[in-house]
Amino acid sequence: MVKIYTEHSFLNADNRKIIFPLLFDLVYLPNDKARSNFNLTDSILEADVAIFPVDIISFLRKDKSNFFENWISKVSEYKVPIWIYAAGDFGLTFKNDNVLTFRLGGFNSKLSNNSCIIPCFVNDPYDRILKNDFFVLSKSEKPNIGFVGNANGSFSKLIKEFILYLRRNVINRKFKFPEDYHPFYPAGKNRHKLLQKIQKEDKIESNFIFRDKYLGGNKDKSIKEKTTLEFFKNIQDNLYTFCLRGNGNFSVRFYEALIMGRIPVLIDTDVRLPLVNSIDWTKHCVVVSKDSIIQDLLDFHLSKPDEEIRKIQENNRKLVLEKLNRVDYFIQISKLYLKK
């Protein structure tokens, strides 16, 4: 049982959307597995770990009294490991050997050992959206790869993305908002370019639906439901799913493909994946270079017999259900980073 010290006054309805992910399963949506492995304590002396309860990026934007820094200093006096959560596309680098920072993405070559990539905790589409249970696909002669989403190669779209990026950086600099700097990355244009490259390859079967905005950019409920179903059906019907980063250096689609039991084709943009020291990611996805994406995918597909292809799909779904959900992820983190 891991005993957690935190600031209980923060565990209220107002902070529900920015709460440290593990605390969500202990306070807002309590479940037996979380409570049988973790327990909240009011005493820092008996705690195994101290968790700052909310996303520090959101908190630091309003912290005028240096509450966070004082809290870190106070807890550090007790030599208790500290966990913090930096949400959002860009995350935050916090330099303190006693602090483990959880973030969605970042650049592997620049991240410290104290930065942990947290998975995107996605819901199971088979539960609410799709009308069938999970099944595996057999290996086809050609690798079939799917994609539905924002992929626009127009100049106007590029300018719009750059203006949004510039606006965000100006605001961050003006108000001294705490967030790591990321260079401009035209995700829509880059997706469009790589997807077109794949479409032109006769040895690959591509099933792509290009959209200008996320979920088709439509707020109508019925149309949104239709486009969402279309999105997940595309993943379900194709053995491989094209995955490229968005504003931040990570892909939500990567985890959606995994939970659906399909094989992500992840374009390497200096990505760090979760639990890299305990998960052999080469057994779950195809990490490719943007310059050799065609050959990398073909080599992977041709090297795997049908039985192995089917097993990878089963293992990918199992990976999310048993290791990359909120509770099980932090159980593993506890075993890796906390003293017994």
Disulfide bonds with the S-S distance in Angstrom:
none
